[in-house]
């Protein structure tokens, strides 16, 4: 191969290399697209990490509440302020299922399911227990979760304030959880969001009445009812055709209209 031919081949190779370099260079649109993909991936990674962190925090708080109360002689009706604050902080990110896990762990240790009670849970021999509140027989494990009905009411009071939505998906975080320090105090019971199924039914009925546009019974009673007076003299009905027994239904004549029969 002559020197001229080799020179021409080098020139062609250099030209191809330049075109390939121009082709492989990313454009401005490609860079922007890669930046958006990277930002979305980073956002997903951060949300997954936040979910993992909150799940780990929930488990840590279950272990913290498992060791409550700090003093074995503490009365659950009047708990220590530090223990009560710790328990409320745990409840802020819990769901009802997390509270059930705490109750189960405490029952395995033969303790009352309510976190601020140190007493032992009930032990029953029968498989079914009569519940005065439910008015029926309930499973023994349900009745054995507490030391008394008072602690069950305290736990139910707390449970009704928990959100079913996971903590990492909540738009509004729960600011404070109230505790039923004494079930015999009317002030604490009045603060309960829903004290019974009866109250829930009343609230639902009021909401349904408002949606339908119904007014209260008091407003209906205030509406005066007046009878409309007629000046015309009443007249007996006049029949234009002969009515037989087959044309009468419960004393009312039947009017034939096309293929249907109607009542007059």
Buried (B, 14 or more C-beta within 10 A) or exposed (E): EEEEEEEEEEEEEEEEEEEEEEEEEEEEEEEEEEEEEEEEEEEEEEEEEEBEEBBEEBEEBBEBBBEBBEEEEBBBBEBBEEBBEBBBBBBBBBBEEBBBBBBEBBBEEEBBBBBBBBBEBBEEEEEEBEBEEEEEEEEBEEBBBBBBBBBBBBBBBBBEBBBEEEBBEEEEEBEEBBBBBBBEEEEBBEEBEEBEEEEEEEEEEEEEEEEEEEEEEEEEEEEEEEEEEEEEEEEEEEEEEEEEEEBEEEEEBBEEEEEEEEEE
